[in-house]
Amino acid sequence: MPGGFVLVVGPSGAGKDTLLRLAREALAHESRFVFPRRLVTRAPSAHEDNIAISEDAFADGAASGAFALHWRAHGLGYAIPGETLDHARAGRVVVCNVSRRIVQAARRAHPCVSVVSITASPDILARRLAARGRPEDGDLRARLDRVVPIEAECTIRNDADPGIAAAELIAHLRKRAA
């Protein structure tokens, strides 16, 4: 059955949001793909086009089951809006950036979950994180050293031209939707 979730995961600085933006732009005319904005307990920035949500609203939504997926990382709350479940059930592919730590829970909770792992070399990750200059990112060395093993259906190395990596993501999404 087509539809379901494609979870895009990888370390901070791998370029997940960039590749998602490029894929969203390329697939904008194809209604079978949905790219929801994440709810995050921080304001949007140039690096992430999220929807800000208060800590209280996050806690209430998590407790009431209002989110398709939710997690906490780096002192922040993150969630995928609940209406994405309707899209997935209707046969659309919901493509979202999530924490590697929630993949197993997502696979248990939702049918038709696929994982795309975005990677980059440690030097590039460090350079990208430093360029953000976001104090709320916390200890960059700890973020770079964190290893979360993940089983992915597709792994994309995003070390060079993001257009090349985005083309790989788009090809995977189209295959997944077929």
N, C-alpha and C positions, 0 to 999 in steps of 0.2 A: 504494500500500500504506500503510495507516495504521501508525502507530508511528514510531519514530525519536527524534530529539532536538530539543527546542526550547531553544536557547541564549539565555538572558537576559543582555544585556550593557548597559553604560553606564558613565558616569563614577562615581567614588566620590561618594556622597551623593545619587544620583539616586533612591534608594528601592527598589532592586531587591529586597532582602531583605524589605522591608515588603510589596511587591506579591506576591512569591512566597508569603509567609505567608498573605496574604488569599486568594490563589488556591488554595493547598493546603487551607485550611479550607473554602472553598466547594465544592471538588471531592473532598473526602475520601470521599464515598460512591460515587465513580465509579472503578472499578478500572482503567480504561484510562489513568489518569494516575499517574505516579510522580514524586515530588519528593525525590530523594536528598539527604542531608546531605553537604556537602563535607567532605573531609579537608583539614585545614590545619595547618601547623606552628606553631600557636599555640592557646592555650586559647580555648574559646567565650566569648562576651561577650553583653551585653544586645542588641548590634547584630547579632550573627551566631551562629546556632545550628549551629556546625560540630562535627565530631569531631576532637579533637586527635590529631595524629600526630607522632612524633618525626622529626627530620631524617634519621636513619638509615633508619627505616621508609619515609619518603617516597622517599629515594634508591633503596632496594632495590625498592620497588614500581614506580617509574618505569623502572628498568633491566630488570625482569623482565616488564614489560607487564601488571602487575596492575591498572592503572587504565584506565578507558574514556577518560579525558582527564586530562592533568596539565600544569601550568605553574608557573613561578616569577614572582612579582611582589612588589615592595616588600620584597624580602628574605625572603619566605615561600614555602613550597611549598604548592600547592593541587592537589587531585585529585578526580575524580568516580569513585566506586567501580566496579570492574570488572563487578560483577553487573548494573549498569544496561544493559550490552550485551544480556544475556539478555532483559530487559524490552522493550527496543527491538525485538529480533528477534521477540518474541512478539506484537508489534502494539501495545504500550503506548507512550504518549508520555512520554518522560523529560524533565522540565523542570528545568533547572539554571542557576545563576548562574556564568558563566565570564568569563575575561578576553577582552577584544576582540581581543587579540593571537593567540589560538589558533583563531579562527573558521575561517580558511582551512584550517588543518591538520585541524580537525574535519570540515569538509566533504569533504576528500580521504579521510579515514580511515573515515568512517561514512556510509552512505546515509541519505536522509531527514532531513537537518538543516535546520532552520528557525531564523531569528534574530529575536529581538524586542529592539529597542533602547529602553531607558528613558532619558529625558532630563529635565532640569530647567534652569531659568535659572541663570546663573553665581552670582547673589546667593543663591539658595536652596541651591545646592550648597555654597557657602562656609559658609553658616549651619549647614547640617546637619553638615558635617565638623567645624566648630569645636565644635559641641555634643557630639560624641562624646567629645572629650577623650582620644583614644587616642594616646599618644606613639609607638607603633609605626606609626602612619599616616605618620610622616615629615613631609616638607616639604609642607604643605597647598597652598601656591601652585604647586609643581611638579605636584601631582596635578591641580589645577584647570586648569592650562595645557596639560596633555598632551592632544593630539588624536590619536585613532586612527580613521581613516576606516573605516567599516563599511557593508557592504551588508546591509540588514535587510528582511525580508518585512513587518515591522510595527514602527512607531515610536510610542511612547506618551510623551506629555509628562506628567510627574508633578509639577506645580507647586502643585496645590491639594489637594482632597480625595482621599486615596489610594484611597478606595472607588470613585471614578469611574475612576481609572487601572487599578485592579484589575479592574473590570468589563470594560475593554477587553482586558486580558490574558486573562481567562477566556473572552471571546468568541473571541479568536484561538486559544486552546488547543482549544476545542470544535470550531471550524472545522477546525483541523489534524487532529483526531482523527476527523473524519467520513469 
